[in-house]
Amino acid sequence: MGTVKAISKQLLGAQYERITKSLLACLILFFALFAAEIRIPVAPFILFLTATVFTAGVMWQTLSSSQNAESMMGLFMLPFENKELTFSYTVAFSGYTLITKSSWVLALFFAVGNWSILQVLVALLCACNGCMMATVWYSMMGQKRILPAFLWETGIILSIFYVQQLPVLFCIVFISLGLSVLYLRSVNAYTFYRPVSAKALVKHSGKTGSVFIYLLRYLITNKNYLINTFGLWGIACFLPLLLGQFEGLNIMPLGFAILCLNTPICILLSCDPGTEQAIRVLPGQAIRFGSRYCLFIFLVHMTTSTVYLFSWQFQYGGISGMDVLMAVLFALQSAVLSVLLEWLRPIRHWKVENDLWHHPRKYVVPLLMMLVAAFISTWPFMVWIWLCVLLIEILSFLLIARRI
């Protein structure tokens, strides 16, 4: 219990204040939606699948956080028993994931749907099982045991899709949870310690001091960033199927706005306070780093927008020069605003990188882009006004940065 408390206080605060804040916010969300009588028909398997996949994904991100290496190193310097440390680590991170992240999604589902007590219990059990399975998969991947992890994951997802009897599904999920506990009894605690090797850092950072090399190092050494970008490429391929159903409306700009939601590449300063401090101390770094960082985000957004344009052209055709111009404007505007937020309002006081990826600030730029998309869809001539405004923003940024 002492180890659980030590790890939990790092994640939830010295006085566990994040538990109170998260649960209070979830209660407010639940009763607000319930009192508003917002009811949406949701199939039970959607609830169970979301509870499992979302929780497992957040748990995986938390385990993969680079900040864990430092805390684990401190624990390894003290005498410990392998099994106790493994379970303490799992329990602490599971509690953090369920209380601060999964509780929001479950509160939303419980408020808008009519669920029985058994369905609620199965959903909660699926969330707990998601945490445990993510921990097991993480350890299996570290041991290069990819096939068992894949089969386990596939079996649970297929059970959620095809098992209609709730008592049977409850037993399957409970057995999976028990197997996870049994497996973790034999897992070496050092499996969860994965620091970035010095060789990899030197390989990807180089000796030129290039900002682009530094940013590329983050993408290469942090696989979660790449997965997020590849996931957006997949969404860009299928997004025209959804948006193309709205006949008579210029809905294409909405796709560009949605594809701007690439959180990891927009928080590279916040997730590395040491680098941020060095950049702010050195003279002339505001324009040097900011301009290159802006161009880097722009190029990443443009790759996603290019996939979106090719997919639209393949399915419907009719891509014009105006559509290409809108893709450039959305990518550039999103990059400029993201860099300004990172420079003027970096995210502070976070515990693990998962807090950064789920910070409310990540929605600011995409929401603004969606508002812009709504205006352009209604009044197409607004594109030219927006182009002038964007040019003014860039010139103002350059003039202000030169004075910093």
C-alpha positions as CSV (number, residue, x, y, z in Angstrom):
1,M,0.0,0.0,0.0
2,G,2.9,2.3,0.6
3,T,4.1,1.9,-3.0
4,V,0.6,2.4,-4.3
5,K,0.3,5.7,-2.3
6,A,3.6,6.9,-3.5
7,I,2.7,6.4,-7.2
8,S,-0.8,7.6,-6.8
9,K,0.3,10.9,-5.2
10,Q,2.5,11.5,-8.2
11,L,-0.5,11.1,-10.5
12,L,-3.4,12.4,-8.4
13,G,-1.8,15.0,-6.3
14,A,-0.3,15.1,-2.8
15,Q,-3.7,15.1,-1.2
16,Y,-5.5,13.2,-4.0
17,E,-7.2,16.4,-5.0
18,R,-7.6,15.3,-8.6
19,I,-10.0,12.5,-7.4
20,T,-12.4,15.1,-5.9
21,K,-12.2,17.4,-8.9
22,S,-12.7,14.6,-11.5
23,L,-15.6,13.0,-9.7
24,L,-17.3,16.3,-9.0
25,A,-17.0,17.3,-12.7
26,C,-18.4,13.9,-13.7
27,L,-21.4,14.3,-11.4
28,I,-22.1,17.8,-12.8
29,L,-21.9,16.5,-16.4
30,F,-24.2,13.5,-15.6
31,F,-26.9,15.5,-13.8
32,A,-26.8,18.4,-16.3
33,L,-27.4,16.0,-19.2
34,F,-29.9,13.9,-17.3
35,A,-31.9,17.0,-16.2
36,A,-31.9,18.3,-19.8
37,E,-33.6,15.0,-20.7
38,I,-31.2,14.4,-23.6
39,R,-31.8,10.8,-24.6
40,I,-29.9,9.0,-27.4
41,P,-30.5,5.4,-28.3
42,V,-27.2,3.6,-27.9
43,A,-26.7,-0.1,-28.4
44,P,-25.2,-1.9,-25.4
45,F,-22.2,-3.3,-27.3
46,I,-21.3,0.3,-28.1
47,L,-21.1,1.2,-24.4
48,F,-19.1,-2.0,-23.6
49,L,-16.7,-1.5,-26.6
50,T,-16.1,2.2,-25.7
51,A,-15.5,1.4,-22.1
52,T,-13.0,-1.3,-23.0
53,V,-11.2,0.4,-26.0
54,F,-11.1,3.9,-24.6
55,T,-9.9,2.8,-21.2
56,A,-7.3,0.5,-22.7
57,G,-6.0,3.2,-25.0
58,V,-5.7,5.8,-22.2
59,M,-4.0,3.2,-20.0
60,W,-1.5,2.4,-22.8
61,Q,-0.7,6.1,-23.3
62,T,-0.2,6.5,-19.6
63,L,2.2,3.5,-19.4
64,S,4.1,4.8,-22.4
65,S,4.7,8.2,-20.9
66,S,8.3,9.2,-20.9
67,Q,7.9,10.6,-17.4
68,N,7.4,7.1,-16.0
69,A,11.1,6.2,-16.5
70,E,12.1,8.8,-13.9
71,S,9.6,7.6,-11.3
72,M,10.4,3.9,-12.0
73,M,14.1,4.6,-11.5
74,G,13.4,6.1,-8.1
75,L,11.4,3.0,-7.1
76,F,14.1,0.6,-8.3
77,M,16.6,2.3,-6.1
78,L,14.6,1.1,-3.1
79,P,14.3,-2.5,-1.9
80,F,11.2,-4.1,-3.4
81,E,9.5,-7.4,-4.2
82,N,8.8,-7.9,-7.9
83,K,5.2,-9.0,-7.6
84,E,4.2,-6.2,-5.2
85,L,5.8,-3.5,-7.3
86,T,4.1,-4.8,-10.5
87,F,0.7,-4.8,-8.9
88,S,1.2,-1.4,-7.1
89,Y,2.2,0.1,-10.5
90,T,-0.8,-1.4,-12.2
91,V,-3.3,-0.4,-9.5
92,A,-2.1,3.1,-9.2
93,F,-2.2,3.7,-13.0
94,S,-5.5,2.0,-13.3
95,G,-7.0,4.2,-10.7
96,Y,-5.7,7.3,-12.4
97,T,-7.1,6.2,-15.8
98,L,-10.5,5.2,-14.5
99,I,-11.0,8.2,-12.2
100,T,-9.6,11.0,-14.3
101,K,-10.4,9.8,-17.9
102,S,-12.8,6.9,-18.3
103,S,-15.3,8.4,-15.7
104,W,-16.0,11.3,-18.1
105,V,-17.0,9.0,-21.0
106,L,-19.0,6.6,-18.8
107,A,-20.9,9.6,-17.2
108,L,-21.8,10.8,-20.6
109,F,-23.1,7.4,-21.7
110,F,-25.0,6.8,-18.5
111,A,-26.7,10.2,-18.7
112,V,-28.0,10.0,-22.3
113,G,-29.0,6.3,-22.3
114,N,-31.5,4.1,-20.5
115,W,-29.4,1.3,-18.9
116,S,-30.2,-1.5,-16.6
117,I,-28.1,-2.2,-13.4
118,L,-26.5,-5.3,-15.1
119,Q,-25.5,-3.2,-18.1
120,V,-23.9,-0.6,-15.9
121,L,-22.0,-3.3,-14.0
122,V,-20.8,-4.9,-17.2
123,A,-19.6,-1.5,-18.5
124,L,-17.7,-0.8,-15.3
125,L,-16.2,-4.3,-15.4
126,C,-15.2,-3.7,-19.1
127,A,-13.4,-0.5,-18.1
128,C,-11.5,-2.3,-15.3
129,N,-10.7,-5.1,-17.7
130,G,-9.4,-2.5,-20.3
131,C,-6.9,-1.3,-17.8
132,M,-5.6,-4.7,-16.9
133,M,-5.5,-5.9,-20.5
134,A,-3.5,-2.8,-21.5
135,T,-1.0,-3.5,-18.8
136,V,-0.7,-7.2,-19.9
137,W,-0.4,-6.2,-23.6
138,Y,2.2,-3.6,-22.7
139,S,4.3,-6.2,-20.9
140,M,3.8,-8.7,-23.8
141,M,4.9,-6.2,-26.4
142,G,8.0,-5.5,-24.3
143,Q,8.7,-9.3,-24.5
144,K,8.0,-9.4,-28.3
145,R,4.9,-11.6,-27.6
146,I,2.7,-9.9,-30.2
147,L,0.6,-12.9,-31.2
148,P,-0.9,-13.7,-27.8
149,A,-1.6,-10.0,-27.2
150,F,-3.4,-9.7,-30.5
151,L,-5.4,-12.9,-30.0
152,W,-6.4,-11.8,-26.5
153,E,-7.5,-8.4,-27.7
154,T,-9.4,-9.9,-30.7
155,G,-11.2,-12.4,-28.5
156,I,-12.5,-9.7,-26.1
157,I,-13.7,-7.4,-28.9
158,L,-15.5,-10.3,-30.7
159,S,-17.2,-11.3,-27.5
160,I,-18.5,-7.8,-27.0
161,F,-19.8,-7.7,-30.6
162,Y,-21.4,-11.2,-30.7
163,V,-22.3,-12.3,-27.2
164,Q,-25.9,-11.1,-26.6
165,Q,-26.5,-12.6,-23.2
166,L,-25.3,-10.1,-20.5
167,P,-24.6,-12.8,-17.8
168,V,-22.4,-14.7,-20.3
169,L,-20.5,-11.5,-21.3
170,F,-20.1,-10.6,-17.7
171,C,-18.4,-14.0,-17.1
172,I,-16.2,-13.6,-20.1
173,V,-14.9,-10.2,-19.1
174,F,-14.5,-11.4,-15.5
175,I,-12.4,-14.3,-16.6
176,S,-10.3,-12.0,-18.8
177,L,-9.8,-9.8,-15.7
178,G,-8.8,-12.8,-13.6
179,L,-6.3,-14.1,-16.3
180,S,-4.7,-10.6,-16.4
181,V,-4.2,-10.7,-12.6
182,L,-2.6,-14.2,-12.9
183,Y,-0.4,-13.2,-15.8
184,L,0.9,-10.1,-13.9
185,R,2.0,-12.2,-11.0
186,S,4.9,-13.5,-13.2
187,V,5.7,-10.2,-14.9
188,N,9.1,-8.6,-14.1
189,A,8.7,-5.1,-12.8
190,Y,11.6,-3.9,-15.0
191,T,9.3,-4.6,-18.0
192,F,7.6,-1.2,-17.3
193,Y,10.9,0.7,-17.3
194,R,11.6,1.8,-20.9
195,P,13.9,4.9,-21.0
196,V,14.8,6.4,-24.4
197,S,18.3,5.1,-25.1
198,A,21.1,7.6,-25.6
199,K,22.0,5.9,-28.9
200,A,18.5,6.6,-30.3
201,L,18.6,10.2,-29.2
202,V,21.9,10.8,-30.8
203,K,20.8,9.0,-34.0
204,H,17.6,11.1,-34.4
205,S,18.8,14.5,-33.1
206,G,22.1,14.8,-34.9
207,K,24.7,17.4,-34.3
208,T,23.5,20.3,-36.4
209,G,21.1,21.7,-33.9
210,S,18.3,21.7,-36.6
211,V,14.8,22.4,-35.2
212,F,13.4,20.0,-37.8
213,I,15.7,17.2,-36.6
214,Y,14.7,17.9,-33.0
215,L,11.0,17.7,-33.9
216,L,11.5,14.6,-36.0
217,R,13.2,13.0,-33.1
218,Y,10.0,13.4,-31.1
219,L,8.0,11.7,-33.8
220,I,10.4,8.8,-34.2
221,T,11.2,8.1,-30.5
222,N,7.6,8.6,-29.4
223,K,5.6,6.1,-31.4
224,N,2.3,7.4,-29.9
225,Y,2.7,10.6,-31.9
226,L,3.2,8.6,-35.1
227,I,0.1,6.4,-34.4
228,N,-2.0,9.5,-33.9
229,T,-0.9,10.9,-37.3
230,F,-1.4,7.5,-39.0
231,G,-4.9,7.3,-37.4
232,L,-5.8,10.7,-38.9
233,W,-4.7,9.5,-42.3
234,G,-7.1,6.6,-41.9
235,I,-9.9,9.0,-40.9
236,A,-9.0,11.2,-43.9
237,C,-9.6,8.2,-46.2
238,F,-13.1,7.4,-44.9
239,L,-14.2,11.0,-44.0
240,P,-15.5,11.7,-47.6
241,L,-17.9,8.7,-47.3
242,L,-19.5,10.5,-44.4
243,L,-19.4,14.1,-45.5
244,G,-20.3,13.3,-49.1
245,Q,-23.8,12.2,-48.1
246,F,-24.8,15.9,-47.5
247,E,-25.9,16.8,-51.0
248,G,-26.3,20.4,-51.9
249,L,-23.9,21.6,-49.2
250,N,-20.3,22.6,-49.4
251,I,-19.3,20.3,-46.5
252,M,-15.7,19.7,-47.6
253,P,-14.2,22.5,-45.3
254,L,-15.5,20.7,-42.3
255,G,-13.2,17.8,-43.1
256,F,-10.2,20.0,-43.1
257,A,-11.2,21.4,-39.7
258,I,-11.6,17.9,-38.2
259,L,-8.2,16.8,-39.5
260,C,-6.5,19.6,-37.6
261,L,-7.1,17.6,-34.4
262,N,-3.5,16.3,-34.1
263,T,-2.8,17.0,-30.4
264,P,0.6,15.4,-29.9
265,I,2.5,17.5,-32.5
266,C,1.0,20.7,-31.0
267,I,2.3,20.3,-27.5
268,L,6.0,19.5,-28.1
269,L,7.1,22.5,-25.9
270,S,4.7,21.7,-23.1
271,C,5.9,18.1,-22.9
272,D,9.5,19.0,-22.6
273,P,9.9,21.8,-20.1
274,G,13.7,21.7,-20.2
275,T,13.8,22.4,-23.9
276,E,11.2,25.1,-23.5
277,Q,13.3,26.8,-20.9
278,A,16.4,26.6,-23.1
279,I,14.6,28.1,-26.1
280,R,13.2,31.0,-24.0
281,V,16.6,31.8,-22.6
282,L,18.6,31.9,-25.8
283,P,18.2,35.1,-27.9
284,G,16.3,35.1,-31.1
285,Q,14.7,31.8,-30.6
286,A,11.1,33.0,-30.7
287,I,11.3,33.6,-34.4
288,R,13.8,30.8,-35.2
289,F,12.0,28.0,-33.3
290,G,8.5,29.4,-33.8
291,S,8.7,29.7,-37.6
292,R,10.2,26.2,-38.0
293,Y,7.8,24.7,-35.6
294,C,4.9,26.4,-37.4
295,L,6.2,25.0,-40.8
296,F,6.6,21.5,-39.2
297,I,3.0,21.4,-38.0
298,F,1.8,22.8,-41.4
299,L,3.6,20.0,-43.3
300,V,2.1,17.4,-41.0
301,H,-1.4,18.8,-41.5
302,M,-0.9,19.1,-45.2
303,T,0.0,15.4,-45.5
304,T,-3.3,14.6,-43.8
305,S,-5.2,17.1,-46.0
306,T,-3.6,15.7,-49.1
307,V,-4.8,12.2,-48.2
308,Y,-8.3,13.7,-47.7
309,L,-8.2,15.4,-51.1
310,F,-7.1,12.3,-52.9
311,S,-9.8,10.2,-51.2
312,W,-12.5,12.8,-52.1
313,Q,-11.2,12.9,-55.7
314,F,-11.2,9.1,-55.9
315,Q,-14.8,8.8,-54.6
316,Y,-16.5,11.8,-56.0
317,G,-14.1,13.8,-58.3
318,G,-14.4,17.5,-58.9
319,I,-11.5,18.7,-56.8
320,S,-10.7,22.3,-57.8
321,G,-8.0,24.8,-57.1
322,M,-10.2,26.5,-54.5
323,D,-10.3,23.2,-52.5
324,V,-6.5,23.0,-52.6
325,L,-6.3,26.6,-51.4
326,M,-8.7,25.8,-48.5
327,A,-6.5,22.8,-47.5
328,V,-3.4,25.1,-47.4
329,L,-5.3,27.8,-45.4
330,F,-6.7,25.4,-42.8
331,A,-3.3,23.7,-42.3
332,L,-1.4,27.0,-42.1
333,Q,-4.0,28.7,-39.8
334,S,-4.1,25.8,-37.5
335,A,-0.3,25.7,-37.3
336,V,0.0,29.4,-36.5
337,L,-2.6,29.3,-33.7
338,S,-1.1,26.1,-32.3
339,V,2.4,27.6,-32.1
340,L,1.0,30.8,-30.6
341,L,-0.8,28.8,-27.9
342,E,2.4,26.8,-27.1
343,W,4.5,29.9,-26.9
344,L,2.1,32.2,-25.0
345,R,0.1,29.6,-22.9
346,P,2.1,26.4,-22.5
347,I,0.5,23.7,-20.4
348,R,2.0,23.5,-16.9
349,H,1.7,21.3,-13.8
350,W,0.9,18.0,-15.6
351,K,1.8,14.6,-14.1
352,V,2.1,12.4,-17.1
353,E,2.0,13.1,-20.9
354,N,-1.5,11.6,-20.9
355,D,-2.7,14.8,-19.2
356,L,-1.3,16.8,-22.1
357,W,-3.0,14.7,-24.7
358,H,-6.4,15.1,-23.0
359,H,-6.1,18.7,-21.9
360,P,-9.1,20.8,-22.8
361,R,-6.8,23.3,-24.6
362,K,-6.4,20.9,-27.5
363,Y,-10.0,21.6,-28.5
364,V,-9.5,25.4,-28.9
365,V,-7.9,25.4,-32.3
366,P,-10.1,22.7,-33.9
367,L,-13.2,24.5,-32.6
368,L,-12.1,27.7,-34.2
369,M,-11.3,25.9,-37.4
370,M,-14.8,24.4,-37.4
371,L,-16.3,27.9,-37.0
372,V,-14.3,29.0,-39.9
373,A,-15.5,26.0,-41.9
374,A,-19.1,26.9,-41.1
375,F,-18.6,30.4,-42.4
376,I,-16.9,29.3,-45.6
377,S,-19.5,26.7,-46.3
378,T,-22.2,29.4,-46.0
379,W,-20.3,32.2,-47.7
380,P,-17.5,30.9,-50.1
381,F,-16.2,34.4,-50.7
382,M,-15.0,34.4,-47.1
383,V,-12.0,32.4,-48.2
384,W,-10.4,35.5,-49.7
385,I,-11.0,37.6,-46.6
386,W,-9.6,34.8,-44.5
387,L,-6.5,34.7,-46.7
388,C,-5.9,38.4,-46.1
389,V,-6.4,38.0,-42.4
390,L,-4.0,35.0,-42.3
391,L,-1.3,37.0,-44.0
392,I,-1.7,39.8,-41.5
393,E,-1.4,37.3,-38.7
394,I,1.9,35.9,-40.1
395,L,3.4,39.4,-40.6
396,S,2.4,40.4,-37.1
397,F,3.9,37.2,-35.6
398,L,7.2,37.9,-37.4
399,L,7.3,41.5,-36.3
400,I,6.5,40.6,-32.6
401,A,8.9,37.7,-32.6
402,R,11.8,39.9,-33.7
403,R,11.3,42.0,-30.6
404,I,11.4,39.1,-28.2
